[in-house]
Amino acid sequence: MHDTQHCDLCVIIFLLFLCVSSDKTGKLTCSKVAEGSKIKINLLDSNDVFILDEGFQVFVWVGKSASPEERKNAMVSAVNYLGVANRPKYTPVVRIIEGGLYFVRR
């Protein structure tokens, strides 16, 4: 068992972002919804796309009623997020479609 007081790598702050499509550009714009223990499953909305950064990998959650633009740009937004967050390009990105299977980009 790890002791978080003695292990810098053990302390991870989870971040949850809501990504919505802009009508003018078609690009997804992401804004932070919650962080750490405030992230709850009920924050996920079937009409939207969310990015969850859990430290070692990034999850892209695609709601079953998300718009076609949001679905299309979800993984691109996650990869762009890696750059903005100064994360290594080799960080795994996992795509999860609500009610379906998921895909891991390595």
C-alpha positions in Angstrom: 0.0 0.0 0.0 1.3 3.5 -0.9 1.6 6.3 1.6 0.6 9.5 -0.2 2.8 11.5 2.3 5.9 9.8 1.0 5.2 9.3 -2.7 4.7 12.3 -5.0 3.4 10.0 -7.8 0.6 8.7 -5.5 -1.2 12.1 -5.4 -3.3 12.5 -8.6 -5.8 15.2 -9.1 -8.6 14.0 -11.4 -10.0 16.7 -13.8 -13.3 16.5 -15.7 -14.0 18.7 -18.7 -17.3 19.3 -20.6 -16.7 19.6 -24.4 -19.3 21.3 -26.5 -19.4 22.0 -30.2 -19.3 25.6 -31.4 -22.0 26.3 -34.0 -19.7 28.7 -36.0 -16.4 26.7 -36.1 -17.5 23.1 -35.4 -14.6 22.8 -33.0 -15.1 21.4 -29.5 -14.5 23.9 -26.6 -13.7 22.3 -23.3 -14.3 23.8 -19.8 -13.6 22.3 -16.4 -16.6 20.9 -14.7 -15.2 19.3 -11.5 -12.0 18.1 -10.0 -10.9 15.5 -7.5 -13.5 14.1 -5.2 -16.2 16.4 -6.7 -16.3 14.3 -9.9 -19.4 12.2 -9.8 -21.0 9.9 -12.4 -24.1 12.0 -12.5 -22.2 14.9 -14.0 -22.0 13.0 -17.3 -24.7 14.1 -19.7 -25.8 11.9 -22.6 -26.0 15.0 -24.8 -22.4 15.9 -24.4 -18.7 14.8 -24.6 -16.5 14.8 -21.5 -12.7 14.5 -21.0 -11.5 12.9 -17.8 -7.8 13.3 -17.0 -6.9 10.8 -14.3 -3.2 11.4 -14.3 -1.8 8.3 -16.1 -4.4 8.3 -19.0 -7.1 10.4 -20.4 -10.7 9.2 -21.0 -13.0 10.6 -23.6 -16.6 9.9 -22.7 -19.1 10.3 -25.6 -22.7 10.5 -24.6 -25.2 8.5 -26.8 -27.0 11.7 -27.8 -24.0 13.9 -28.5 -24.1 15.8 -31.7 -22.3 14.4 -34.8 -19.7 17.2 -34.6 -19.0 16.4 -30.9 -18.6 12.7 -31.7 -16.4 13.4 -34.7 -14.1 15.8 -32.8 -14.0 14.0 -29.4 -10.6 12.2 -29.9 -9.0 15.2 -31.6 -10.0 17.4 -28.7 -8.5 14.9 -26.3 -5.2 14.8 -28.2 -5.2 18.7 -28.3 -5.8 18.6 -24.5 -2.6 16.6 -24.1 -0.7 19.5 -25.6 -2.4 22.2 -23.6 -1.9 20.3 -20.4 1.8 19.6 -21.3 1.2 15.9 -21.2 3.4 13.5 -23.2 2.1 12.6 -26.6 2.3 8.9 -25.6 -0.3 9.4 -22.8 -3.0 6.7 -23.4 -6.4 8.2 -24.5 -9.4 5.9 -24.0 -12.6 6.6 -25.9 -15.7 5.4 -24.1 -19.1 5.5 -25.9 -22.0 5.6 -23.5 -23.6 2.1 -23.5 -20.9 0.6 -25.8 -17.3 -0.6 -26.1 -14.3 1.6 -25.7 -11.2 2.3 -27.8 -7.6 2.9 -26.5 -5.3 5.2 -28.6 -1.6 4.3 -27.8 
